[in-house]
Amino acid sequence: MGALDEGHYDVELENTLKLSCTKLGVEEEPEIQASVRVLLQGLGEDINREGIKKTPLRVAKALRHATKGYKQNVKDIVEDALFPEAGLDNNRVGHAGGAGGLVIVRDLDLFSYCESCLLPFQVKCHVGYVPSGQRVVGLSKLSRVADVFAKRLQDPQRLADEVCSALQHSIKSAGVAVILQCCHIHFPAVESMFLDSLPEGWIKIMVSSGTGIFENEGANIWSEFFSLLKFRGSIADKIQKRNSTNHWCPSLASSINKVPSNVGTVNPSMVSAVISILRSLDEDPLRKELVGTPARFLKWLLNFQNCHMDMNLNTWVQKKKKPQNSNGELKFSSRIHSELSLPFWSQCEHHLLPFHGVVHIGYFSAEGVDPIGKSLLQSIVHFYGFKLQVQERLTRQIAETVAPILGGDVIVVAEASHMCMIARGIEKFGSSTATIAVLGRFSTDAKARTLFLESLPCTNSF
């Protein structure tokens, strides 16, 4: 083979290797992957552990999908979707029939990433507009335009304003109205969860934005909009005012005007890693809304530091004496006791995204012994929740830990909603995952399993 042929062969081989690497994700978002490795190491994790060694790639892909709106242009979406239709003229206030009335698309499911803490939040979006200039826009484009701005680091009010302004500019209607119903997970700190078993739940707000005939918040057209959305009651009172001083992001609200207490102990390389991720997402870390974001993100992430609290669990187990008869054998009745809907929060080790839900625990009560205290079981649930986890492992670990305390016969069911189901392209809103672990008598007694499972509350109870 001549020199020219060898060179040609080398180029082809190099291109083939590059293509293979791209397919395997080796070269995908290398800066983000490197930053995620730094964060994992800062949490005390082994980045080569099976189940976590591909986490940097998965996180990079999820973040790039979740912020693809930075590279999208609204004009490209709308310009070929405007259609001529008899309706409202520019100099008239209404027209019977045709397209002259209000058009709305409601209940659009979106998600975005909170610019204050980098946690995903869910959005129910409602868009309305009044056509003008004898043209209407394809309805699917309203959803696509909203998604462009949702796929960026966002604040609810700015998201509503950007969607509203972009639609008004693109379709030149008589007016555009946008209402967003946003839900932000309230992820409590480890300390508060061990002291208080009551879940903090979700932070929910509603924001609105209007242009043209919707600029006046008291205009009658808003009432028509609310009616078509089938909102009842004084919905206007539930919409957050623009001048509100309330901070909807829990991390921002708790750290306003102060630095989070545990950030000072963070390895500076972790802070630099978050800043690098922001830059890789085409954001400016010096934008005023993002200046405190790395600190707030790390305050939340460090809840899942690999801190090895196993001694606490050993103490809990030893405090509980298992009742025995004179022969040293355990005594049990046939009555099933249960603790239902114990809340938990955790962090998916595959995508570094939250998942949360409830755990149900069933066991056979020992004769003459009161049921185990709920607070102990809740503490065990929290112990395993505040780690980088997968739900299957979480369920098994809880079962194996409570079994010695409860006599060996236990059934554990975990039900959870996973942010990774909406934040990495699958976008299955409202879905939940159930996992089960059975030990002892529950593994062989189908009737006992059925009795317990039939006692569980509906899956939408958390």
CORUR-V134870 format. One record per pair of residues at least 6 apart in sequence whose ideal C-beta (glycine too) atoms are under 8 Angstrom apart, sorted by the first residue. I is the first residue (numbers start at 1). J is the second residue. If there is no record, write none. Layout:
# CORUR-V134870
<<I;J> <I;J>>
This chain:
# CORUR-V134870
<<1;9> <18;27> <21;27> <22;28> <25;54> <25;57> <25;61> <28;57> <28;60> <28;61> <28;64> <29;60> <29;61> <29;63> <29;64> <29;280> <31;276> <31;277> <31;279> <31;280> <32;56> <32;59> <32;60> <32;63> <32;64> <32;276> <32;277> <32;280> <32;281> <33;56> <33;57> <33;59> <33;60> <34;56> <34;273> <34;276> <35;273> <35;274> <35;276> <35;277> <35;280> <36;55> <36;56> <36;59> <36;60> <36;273> <36;277> <36;352> <37;47> <37;56> <38;269> <38;270> <38;272> <38;273> <39;270> <39;273> <39;274> <39;301> <39;352> <40;47> <40;52> <40;55> <40;56> <41;47> <42;266> <42;267> <42;269> <42;270> <42;273> <43;301> <43;302> <43;304> <43;305> <43;306> <43;388> <44;305> <44;306> <44;307> <45;52> <45;306> <45;388> <46;52> <47;53> <47;55> <47;56> <51;349> <51;350> <51;390> <52;349> <52;350> <52;388> <54;350> <55;349> <55;350> <55;351> <55;352> <58;350> <58;351> <58;424> <59;351> <59;352> <61;424> <62;351> <62;353> <62;420> <62;423> <62;424> <62;425> <63;277> <63;281> <64;281> <65;151> <65;423> <65;424> <65;425> <66;111> <66;112> <66;113> <66;120> <66;151> <66;423> <66;424> <67;113> <67;151> <67;152> <67;153> <67;281> <67;282> <67;283> <68;151> <69;147> <69;148> <69;149> <69;150> <69;151> <69;152> <70;151> <70;152> <70;281> <70;282> <70;283> <71;282> <72;148> <72;151> <74;145> <74;148> <74;166> <74;169> <74;170> <75;170> <77;141> <77;144> <77;145> <77;148> <78;137> <78;141> <78;145> <78;167> <78;170> <78;171> <79;170> <81;137> <81;138> <81;140> <81;141> <82;135> <82;136> <82;137> <82;171> <83;135> <83;136> <83;137> <83;138> <84;134> <84;135> <85;98> <85;99> <85;131> <85;134> <85;135> <85;136> <86;95> <86;98> <86;99> <86;100> <86;134> <87;95> <87;98> <87;99> <87;100> <87;131> <87;132> <87;134> <87;135> <87;136> <88;94> <88;95> <88;99> <88;100> <88;130> <88;131> <88;132> <88;134> <88;174> <89;95> <89;132> <89;133> <89;134> <90;132> <90;133> <90;174> <94;100> <94;101> <95;101> <99;131> <99;136> <100;130> <100;131> <101;130> <102;128> <102;129> <102;130> <102;221> <102;224> <102;225> <102;228> <103;128> <103;129> <103;130> <103;131> <103;136> <103;139> <104;126> <104;127> <104;128> <104;129> <104;225> <104;228> <104;229> <105;126> <105;127> <105;128> <105;139> <105;142> <105;143> <106;126> <106;127> <106;228> <106;229> <107;124> <107;125> <107;126> <108;123> <108;124> <108;125> <108;126> <108;127> <108;142> <108;143> <108;146> <109;122> <109;123> <109;124> <109;125> <109;427> <109;429> <110;122> <110;123> <110;124> <110;125> <110;146> <110;147> <110;150> <111;120> <111;121> <111;122> <111;123> <111;150> <111;422> <111;423> <111;427> <111;429> <112;120> <112;121> <112;123> <112;150> <112;151> <112;152> <112;153> <112;154> <112;159> <113;119> <113;120> <113;121> <113;152> <113;153> <113;154> <113;423> <114;120> <114;121> <114;153> <114;154> <114;155> <114;184> <114;249> <115;153> <115;154> <115;155> <115;289> <115;290> <115;293> <116;155> <116;247> <116;249> <116;251> <116;252> <116;289> <116;292> <116;293> <116;296> <117;249> <117;250> <117;251> <117;252> <117;293> <117;296> <117;297> <117;300> <118;153> <118;274> <118;293> <118;296> <118;297> <119;184> <119;185> <119;187> <119;251> <119;297> <119;300> <119;354> <119;419> <120;353> <120;354> <120;419> <120;422> <120;423> <121;156> <121;182> <121;183> <121;184> <121;185> <122;182> <122;183> <122;422> <122;429> <123;150> <123;156> <123;159> <123;180> <123;181> <123;182> <123;183> <124;180> <124;181> <124;182> <125;143> <125;146> <125;150> <125;163> <125;178> <125;179> <125;180> <125;181> <126;178> <126;179> <126;180> <126;181> <126;229> <127;142> <127;143> <127;146> <127;163> <127;167> <127;176> <127;177> <127;178> <128;176> <128;177> <128;178> <128;214> <128;225> <128;228> <129;137> <129;142> <129;167> <129;171> <129;173> <129;174> <129;175> <129;176> <129;177> <130;173> <130;174> <130;175> <130;212> <130;213> <130;221> <131;171> <131;173> <131;174> <132;172> <132;173> <132;174> <133;172> <135;171> <137;167> <137;170> <137;171> <142;167> <145;163> <145;166> <145;167> <145;170> <146;163> <146;178> <148;166> <149;159> <149;162> <149;163> <149;166> <150;159> <153;278> <153;281> <153;283> <153;290> <155;248> <155;289> <156;180> <156;182> <156;205> <156;207> <156;240> <156;248> <157;207> <157;209> <157;240> <157;242> <159;180> <159;207> <160;178> <160;179> <160;180> <160;207> <160;208> <160;209> <161;209> <163;178> <163;209> <164;176> <164;177> <164;178> <164;209> <164;210> <164;211> <165;209> <165;211> <167;173> <167;176> <167;178> <168;175> <168;176> <168;211> <168;212> <173;212> <174;212> <174;213> <175;210> <175;211> <175;212> <175;213> <175;214> <175;215> <175;221> <176;210> <176;211> <176;212> <176;214> <177;208> <177;209> <177;210> <177;214> <177;221> <177;222> <177;225> <178;208> <178;209> <178;210> <179;206> <179;207> <179;208> <179;225> <179;229> <179;239> <180;206> <180;207> <180;208> <181;204> <181;205> <181;206> <182;204> <182;205> <182;206> <182;207> <182;248> <183;202> <183;203> <183;204> <184;202> <184;203> <184;204> <184;248> <184;249> <184;250> <185;202> <185;203> <185;345> <185;354> <185;356> <185;419> <186;200> <186;201> <186;202> <186;203> <186;250> <187;250> <187;300> <187;303> <187;345> <187;354> <187;356> <188;200> <188;345> <189;303> <190;303> <190;382> <190;386> <193;345> <193;382> <193;386> <194;379> <194;382> <197;342> <197;343> <197;374> <197;375> <197;378> <197;382> <198;343> <199;343> <199;462> <200;250> <203;248> <203;249> <203;250> <205;240> <205;248> <206;235> <206;238> <206;239> <206;240> <207;239> <207;240> <208;217> <208;239> <210;216> <210;217> <210;222> <213;219> <213;221> <214;221> <214;222> <214;225> <217;236> <222;236> <226;235> <226;236> <240;246> <240;248> <246;253> <247;253> <247;256> <249;296> <251;296> <251;297> <251;299> <251;300> <252;292> <252;296> <254;260> <255;292> <255;295> <255;296> <255;299> <259;295> <260;295> <260;296> <260;298> <260;299> <262;299> <262;302> <263;271> <263;295> <263;298> <263;299> <266;298> <266;302> <270;298> <271;294> <271;295> <271;298> <274;293> <274;294> <274;297> <274;298> <275;285> <275;294> <278;284> <278;285> <278;290> <278;293> <278;294> <279;285> <283;290> <284;290> <285;291> <285;293> <285;294> <301;347> <301;352> <303;347> <303;386> <304;346> <304;347> <304;386> <304;387> <304;388> <306;387> <306;388> <309;383> <312;383> <313;380> <313;383> <313;401> <316;376> <316;379> <316;380> <316;405> <317;401> <317;404> <317;405> <320;372> <320;376> <320;405> <322;330> <322;366> <322;404> <322;405> <322;407> <323;330> <323;331> <323;366> <323;367> <323;368> <323;369> <324;330> <324;331> <325;331> <330;366> <330;407> <330;408> <331;366> <331;367> <331;368> <332;364> <332;365> <332;366> <332;367> <332;407> <332;409> <333;364> <333;365> <333;366> <333;367> <334;364> <335;364> <335;365> <336;362> <336;363> <336;364> <336;365> <336;448> <336;451> <336;452> <337;362> <337;363> <337;364> <337;365> <337;371> <337;372> <338;360> <338;361> <338;362> <338;363> <338;452> <338;455> <339;360> <339;361> <339;371> <339;372> <339;374> <339;377> <339;378> <340;358> <340;360> <340;455> <340;456> <340;457> <341;358> <341;360> <341;457> <341;461> <341;462> <342;358> <342;359> <342;360> <342;361> <342;374> <342;377> <342;378> <342;381> <343;356> <343;357> <343;358> <343;359> <343;381> <343;462> <344;356> <344;357> <344;358> <344;359> <344;381> <344;382> <344;384> <344;385> <344;394> <344;414> <344;416> <345;354> <345;355> <345;356> <345;385> <345;386> <346;354> <346;355> <346;356> <346;384> <346;385> <346;386> <346;387> <346;389> <346;391> <346;394> <346;416> <347;353> <347;354> <347;355> <347;387> <347;388> <347;389> <348;354> <348;355> <348;388> <348;389> <348;390> <348;418> <348;419> <348;420> <349;388> <349;389> <349;390> <350;390> <350;420> <351;419> <351;420> <351;423> <351;424> <352;388> <353;418> <353;419> <353;420> <353;423> <353;424> <354;419> <355;389> <355;391> <355;416> <355;417> <355;418> <355;419> <355;420> <355;433> <356;416> <356;417> <356;462> <357;414> <357;415> <357;416> <357;417> <357;432> <357;462> <358;414> <358;415> <358;416> <358;461> <358;462> <359;381> <359;395> <359;398> <359;412> <359;413> <359;414> <359;415> <360;412> <360;413> <360;414> <360;415> <360;452> <360;456> <361;377> <361;398> <361;402> <361;406> <361;410> <361;411> <361;412> <362;410> <362;411> <362;412> <362;442> <362;452> <362;455> <363;372> <363;402> <363;406> <363;407> <363;409> <363;410> <363;411> <364;406> <364;407> <364;409> <364;441> <364;448> <365;371> <366;407> <372;405> <372;406> <376;405> <377;402> <380;398> <380;401> <380;402> <381;398> <384;394> <384;397> <384;398> <384;401> <385;394> <391;414> <391;416> <391;418> <391;433> <391;435> <392;435> <394;414> <394;435> <395;412> <395;413> <395;414> <395;435> <395;436> <395;437> <396;437> <398;412> <398;414> <398;437> <399;410> <399;411> <399;412> <399;437> <399;438> <399;439> <400;437> <400;439> <402;410> <402;412> <403;409> <403;410> <403;439> <403;440> <407;440> <408;439> <408;440> <408;441> <409;439> <409;440> <409;441> <409;442> <410;437> <410;438> <410;439> <410;440> <410;442> <411;436> <411;437> <411;438> <411;439> <411;442> <411;448> <411;449> <411;452> <412;436> <412;437> <412;438> <413;434> <413;435> <413;436> <413;453> <413;456> <414;434> <414;435> <414;436> <415;432> <415;433> <415;434> <415;459> <415;462> <416;432> <416;433> <417;431> <417;432> <417;433> <418;431> <418;433> <420;426> <421;427> <421;428> <421;431> <422;428> <422;429> <432;459> <434;459> <438;449> <441;448> <442;448> <442;449> <442;452>>
